[in-house]
């Protein structure tokens, strides 16, 4: 039994890693200009002969693909943390309004800074998004004092999301400026226009956050069984809850700062990964969710770029098509289990 | 004999509002204490406070003559284990996974089980007679089996004191007897001290060394089971009116 399980974990990890590598390569090769895989490889090892190809890969596709990999992973991890925190299978940064809160503060900060002709840095974006994410999370936590059922909590989160989105739209409408076009694209969710500076900052931030999350695997496994049992096993539950709130808000903020709100990845990926691995052990789930989120986003972004090329579809449109059915399935199963 | 646990003017409750006050109880090592009393009297609140899951409102709890608040979390988890009424929220967990989680206070930073941990898990599962369901999904077993898995999980913490909240309430008579038999075996085998709340007075009388009765925000009576559990007093404790006593006598229902 034990060996069987470990074999399954190893197999599942291999599947995920192969999928990441494959989709990564495809994302770089496919686009308005098709670049043969052998050229992709030669550019990757620094011996690209075709100047145009090198430019496209190094300036546009590679930073974007890395960003999708990093942010997709972060998004799934944020979803997993929120689902663990609330003991709620349909929690996620988007449905709880955390993404929208972050979006609102980023929009406010951007409009103010654009008005004063100041360019915002990646770090500044993250901080702005974190403030919004944290505020929304605080609001949701206040709600949990009044509301116990998981569906009502999600409904409240969606409402918070609508309020924040409405305010964001208002801000964007009033601030008519050339840069607002970008802002508009971003506010619908998009991985386009990633710079190397963006990629560098997000990679460092997400990497550090993910490592911290992984180091919390043991207390998280106890917390997942319920708070009273975790306390009984010697877990500092209060401290753990604070950490969970901060880390999940931080991860959500990172994504919004660079790609805007991306729906359904955070909520659906943990379930897909759970089905693939047949476990909910944090020590397996944390790295697996990260990879799973990357695969999900790499796949969806590839479709977003290519389906109606040269027009790009917003990423959330694609993630919703694949993510929403998963959520529906989860809800049906949850109903069945309760009888 | 030495005291495993005693309280001094303990007040327990939620959000600063006391449910029970002036609780002074004590229990020797290796003894079984049963808490009885009407629904909502505060038995669970007291048990949760004794396990340091709720803040003490007033007074002190001493384990081995040391104030409970002076214990580190890990040390307390190696000393006191709980089986409460809340269900474990395990998803995709086998019974063995649940039992293994009891080794938490002993495992290292990443929670990997050592050979010794695995031996203890295997031994406890044998003691509690759940070796055969180890690989079954925790959510797919019967209530009686689940309760034994919960007991095994708690015993894996190798506690000196085990605190159980109505462990037998939802079990049928066979599982009830089985559960109590295992608990008593464990008590004899490892000098375990047991504190539990029960609704079945008959079980409390035959099973517990000491009975604590809770009513109207205080400990109403404390003593050996034969001293405490007698009909008149029980009628008073649970507020059974003379009309009800007559009815019970008429139908030959024994309240004990």
Interface residues (C-beta under 8 A of the other chain):
Chain A: X1 X87 X215 X217 X218 X221 X222 X224 X225 X226 X228 X229 X231 X232 X233 X234 X235 X236 X274 X278 X279 X280 X281 X283 X337
Chain B: X48 X51 X52 X53 X73 X74 X76 X77 X78 X80 X81 X82 X84 X86 X87 X88 X89 X90 X91 X92 X93 X94 X97 X98 X101 X102 X104 X105 X107 X109 X110 X111 X135 X139 X157
